[in-house]
Amino acid sequence: MTPTGASAIDWSRIGAVLFDLDGVLTDTASLHSEAWKTTFDAFLRQRAEATGEPFREFDIQDDYHLYVDGRPRYDGVRDFLASRAIELPEGPEEAAPGFGSVRALGNRKDAEVNQLFEERGIEPFPGSVAFLHQVRERGLKTAVVTSSANCDSVLRAAKLDGLFDAKVDGNVAAQRSLPGKPKPDTFLAAASDLDVEPARAVVVEDAISGVQAGRAGNFGLVIGVARKGNAADLSQNGAGLVVADLGELVD
């Protein structure tokens, strides 16, 4: 692990902190991974029965982190299907949840995760809340940057709405035609919205694609949150500072 405590960061060089949502601020990454597994396993099982191919389940430890975590929903579908050499038509964005197209699969996953949100609720990580408040008390600007299209409802449910000066979520990215992580465009857009140069902004991410985006955008610091025991992976892919929980960075 890297050094802990707020002293590990040179705050005099920082003007803004850009937070990912799922897995960084809120304990929703596990619900997203469960929804992806439910969706893909149902699709793969149906495909195996139709083609006679052996059923090989979606693996949360490998498939989720390599192809889905942190990416826009439809990109995650495409990347995972490509890893299995499966091709599907793109389909319309308003496709009903199902298995017939990339967007139908993505919309089925969205329906699954929203049901999990309703059933189990959404809680923020206490250490992340404390770090967020400390950042704001220092007078720094804050933004949330996520591929999720459910950002507003998640922030409200977690009682974190009103704590960010800017937001670039899946809806904003679509409106501005911004490519998702691991491209840096959504983080760069948030920094621009805050009128802060990337070199003076911190990116906080728990996904490999997110820290790759932070590195690609030449941000002043990329903090990796290794809740999955993946500190080495985050460091190797662009995190300059890695913690198990953001509470480690609170004085």
Secondary structure, 3 states (H helix, E strand, C coil): CCCCCHHHCCHHHCCEEEECCECCCECCHHHHHHHHHHHHHHHHHHHHHHHCCCCCCCCHHHHHHHHHCCCCHHHHHHHHHHHCCCCCCCCCCCCCCCCCCHHHHHHHHHHHHHHHHHHHCCCECHHHHHHHHHHHHCCCEEEEECCCCCHHHHHHHCCCCCCCCEEECHHHHHHHCCCCCCCCHHHHHHHHHCCCCHHHEEEEECCHHHHHHHHHCCCCEEEEECCCCCHHHHHHCCCCEEECCHHHHCC
